[in-house]
Amino acid sequence: MKQAYLDNQSNTKLDERVFDVMKPFFIKYYGNPQSIYSLGAVSKEAMETARQEVASLINADAKEITFTSCGTESNNLAIKGIAAALKTKGKHIIVSSIEHISVLNSVKKLEGEGFEISYLPVDKKGNVIEDELKKALRKDTILVSIQYANPEVGTIQDIKKLVSIVKKSDNTNNFIVFHTDAVSACGTIGVDVKDLGVDALTFAASVMYGPKGAAALYIKKGIKVNSQMEGGVQENSKRSGTENLPAIAGFGKACGIAEDEMIKNNKIIQTLRDKLITELPKRIEYIYLNGAYKNRLPGNINFSIEFVEGEALFLLLDGKGIMASSGSACANKNLKLSHTLSAMGIDTALGQGSILFTLSKFSTDEEIDYVLEEFPNIVKRLRSMSPLYSYFMQTGQRKEAGPAADFDDHNHCDIAE
């Protein structure tokens, strides 16, 4: 059976060059980086080399990089650690309504500890509404966290402009920290922390052809972050625990490869993306592109398909060897309407028929052709069993308020935007 792996937002295939760098640190150079003997010194040097490579990808200083195990841990450290460090100056935090669940759950926990949270709305393409950010800023605001690029609908925020709004606001004091979750952006599109003006930034190896188990939090020099894990002095006492040296070495290599090859890879990936975005609506009626197109991640395709049910859709796709997802990898087993689509105003019934294809540098034209061949047949099969579709075909009306009026501009998936 043919296969098409199109769930690269959840995890990418490891680049073999990354694996080659990792292998010696499992067997030959296994010393603890904190040990003072020679084997530990070799490990320490390798870790600091990786730190330089990771920092270079985002134009940061190596001393501003704290290694963690994953994007979720980095987000927890950023949100909770910064809030703890600044709580004497204020207890107001601003996040967007489409943040990763690790950010949303972190601020929810802080809310139970007396912090006040403002959730910024987004427009129908997933863009943070700038005027709402301006209105949300207060004298006691200490932290703003807005995701760089949404992994579910691919929309890329204008982080530089949003940072400028926060830093230049007359409604605030000058100690607000701006954090961005850039897991979906780093290694995929260019990210420069100095140009953006952010104070903290989360990124991870597993979505840039690196290993699971390695991620980082960029913390601008002078920004205080309280450790969230009790233990030793690793990572400048910000993140205790024995370092995962093989994964960190692989992370460094993955960042170096991304820095060298990102532009070339994105041209190929975006061509494949546009093929799916353009061709699927020609073969399937009542299909709607979610998210922006112009400012969209190069490998992201998210469609809502009317008159189909999500769980059945994924089961039939898997039966054909096509691997996709319903949205965030951390909430993929929950086939309810995602919080991202809900925040964008997507109709509940329509959103439950949404599918996310995410491409990588390993994706092929043959995989895209296979999806174009099989996916319309699967939708047709599901609609043949749908009483809602049958009713619509007989009457021309939806039994419930349908999305047609709101999504006519998406129906043809106009990529010119």
Secondary structure, DSSP 8 states (H G I E B T S, - for coil): ---EE-BTTT-----HHHHHHHTHHHHTS---TT--SHHHHHHHHHHHHHHHHHHHHTT--GGGEEEESSHHHHHHHHHHHHHHHHTTT--EEEEETT--HHHHHHHHHHHTTT-EEEEE-B-TTS-B-HHHHHHH--TTEEEEE--SB-TTT-BB--HHHHHHHHHH-TTS-TT-EEEEE-TTTBTTB---HHHHT-SEEEEESTTTT--TT-EEEEE-TT-----SS-S--TGGGTS-S---HHHHHHHHHHHHHHHHHHHHHHHHHHHHHHHHHHHHHHHSSSEEE-S-STTB-TTEEEEEETT--HHHHHHHHHHTTEE-BSS-GGGTT--S--HHHHHTT--HHHHTTEEEEE--TT--HHHHHHHHHHHHHHHHHHHHT-HHHHHHHHHS--SS--SHHHHHHHHTT-TT-
